[in-house]
Amino acid sequence: MNQLHKSNTLAWSLLVSFTLVWLYVLGIRTLVPPDEGRYAEMAREMLVSGDWITTRLNGIKYFEKPPLQTWMNALSFGAFGLGEWQARLWTGLCGLIGVFMVACAGVKVFGRRAGFYAALVLGSSFFWVASGQIDSLDMSLSGMMTISLCALLVAQRDQASASERRNWMLVCWAGMALAVLAKGLIGLVLPGGVLVLYTLAARDWAIWGRLHLGKGLLLFFAIAAPWFVLVALKNPEQPHFFFIHEHFERFFLKAHKREGAWYYFFTMLIPGIVPWLGLLPQSLLQAMRRDQGASKKEIFQPKLLLLIWAVFIFVFFSYSSSKLPGYVLPIFPALALLLALHLEKVTRRSAMLAAALLALIGAVGIALVPRMPGAASHPDEVGLLLAYQPWALAAGVIALAGGLLALRSAYKLRHDLTVLTLAGAGFIATQLLLTGFETYGHHRAGLALVPKIEAELKPETKIYSVGTYEQSLTFYLRRTVTLVDYRDEFSFGLEQQPELGIPTVDAFVDIWTRDAKAGVRSVAIIRKEIYEDLRARGVPMRLVVQDTRRTVIANL
């Protein structure tokens, strides 16, 4: 039981089972707003319009991010139709790519057991698994950056042949180009910053001569540059907004109101690395020390590079004035490799502590399940939390049982079985928590409202969204809406195309009333407080359907 990493049968069985489950669960949940609805709708509009250069949301120019995810989602829709799993397919594949790449890099750079462990660690870490099941840009960026990281590790290892170094460095450059197309200059800035810091720390000045800069830069610009040139030619306003506002101003200014405290990303990392939290501090400390058995002739220091990758990216985003949970995701592949190296040499005591911590987390989770309904912010949410309780309870039981089983195998010094048990418990518990969230997701997306709204719609019916924009609901209706008294992320686009929105509720009321008198059918999705105000003003309308989050009215 301590040589499981050598079994090809086990490795392939785990790979196939993991991949099938990973892909299957992509389609069992509603697209939850805002991110999932936004990126699904952008891809739907791209496919319908046939415009693969100018990215739009709700028919309005939307240049906050590059188009890689929109392209991939649109291709998925074109090939397989519109739906949840199709919208998440690219994100899911990026998560799988990350797991496969750390396995490959682990085997080639550190050995078979390290590769086996690295895949298990990353493929079971709560944040990586959860992000791989959500249609958002963070996993798209992280998947491409993982390609860059792992290709760099393989290319720069001392044992690499000249052809291996060239080919893997070209893969690294391609990964960076795709990362730029996924989320912008960050895909180049972060790996570049890591490389500079590594050079200073390791005094490995010669690494710059091993990067194949000439061929690499040609490949990088051949992949990354065409879209930026084409979109700027069609939309001259795009470069300033994208490069200045979305990069420098977002990083240095607080205009987006996403500052977060200095410890913000610690609150993401601590639960995000479960079930490996108990081993993380030792793994980072071990990475600071060069192996005693390392030869003085060895030039490249992969552990140091991984440590710098994780710490630099973590600190970089912690300093930023704009913080969102997914920003820290790219450090997880590096942490997985460092954890794998530590697991190879882990002591019985450390392994038992890690297993006991997972069991404790499971026990605390089970104890908190009965209190879940008390966390409801609205009386109608109590039922949603009650429906979620069995899933949360099952996840807690799996974590507790997995921790106890891993504790037993760790005591018997069965390291491979301990790692496999922890990984299995983490992966299954995460999938249970995600699956159970469907009740909430269904409500947040407003999916129950769709049939009654569709019954009101004809091709010529106008649809308004007053004081709000329902990201997922728009996708499920397969229709864009006219925004009323709402700007937010549409501010830049509406400055370019003001005719696509109505600036005030009063202006909307005039149009709404005039259309009602003329027999022009209109429907509006509206915030509850605005609905109450319009009703008090005697605005002509008929209630179609409502829930706790939104109200739908018609003028006829």
Number of C-alpha atoms within 10 A of each C-alpha: 11 13 11 17 19 12 10 10 11 12 13 11 12 14 14 12 10 17 14 11 12 20 17 12 17 22 16 12 20 25 31 25 18 15 16 22 24 24 26 31 30 25 29 28 24 23 19 11 11 11 11 17 19 20 22 22 22 21 19 21 20 21 23 20 17 25 23 20 27 28 21 18 28 29 19 22 21 15 10 12 14 20 16 22 26 24 33 27 22 27 29 28 19 22 26 22 17 27 24 21 22 31 27 22 25 27 18 19 20 18 14 17 20 28 27 24 29 31 26 26 35 31 27 31 25 25 23 27 23 19 21 29 25 25 29 23 23 22 30 26 29 31 30 26 30 28 28 27 27 30 25 23 26 24 28 24 19 15 14 15 12 10 10 15 23 19 15 22 26 25 22 28 27 25 26 30 27 25 27 26 25 28 20 22 18 17 22 19 13 17 20 13 16 20 17 13 16 22 16 10 12 13 12 13 12 11 15 12 8 14 21 16 15 9 13 20 16 12 17 23 13 13 18 20 14 11 18 16 13 13 19 15 12 11 15 11 15 21 17 12 15 19 14 13 15 18 16 12 16 19 20 13 15 13 13 15 11 14 20 15 12 13 9 15 22 14 10 17 19 16 15 22 23 26 30 28 19 20 22 19 11 16 21 20 12 17 20 12 10 12 11 6 6 10 8 6 7 10 16 18 18 21 22 18 22 25 23 23 25 21 15 18 20 19 13 14 18 21 16 18 19 20 22 14 13 18 21 24 23 26 22 23 32 24 24 31 30 29 27 27 23 21 24 14 9 19 15 16 13 15 25 24 17 24 32 21 23 30 26 17 20 25 19 13 19 20 12 14 18 12 12 14 18 12 10 13 9 9 11 11 17 16 14 19 22 16 17 21 22 15 20 26 22 19 26 29 20 24 32 26 19 28 30 21 20 29 26 17 23 25 16 14 19 18 24 20 21 28 24 21 22 29 25 21 24 28 28 19 27 24 21 18 20 21 18 20 21 19 17 19 20 18 18 22 25 24 17 15 19 15 10 13 19 12 9 15 16 10 6 9 12 19 20 25 23 24 19 17 22 20 23 26 25 21 25 20 16 13 16 19 22 19 25 24 17 20 18 10 13 20 15 19 21 20 13 14 13 13 10 17 21 21 17 14 16 13 12 19 15 12 13 24 17 13 16 17 12 9 11 15 19 23 24 25 26 23 19 17 12 14 21 12 11 16 13 9 9 8 15 16 20 13 13 18 16 18 14 14 13 18 21 24 22 23 21 15
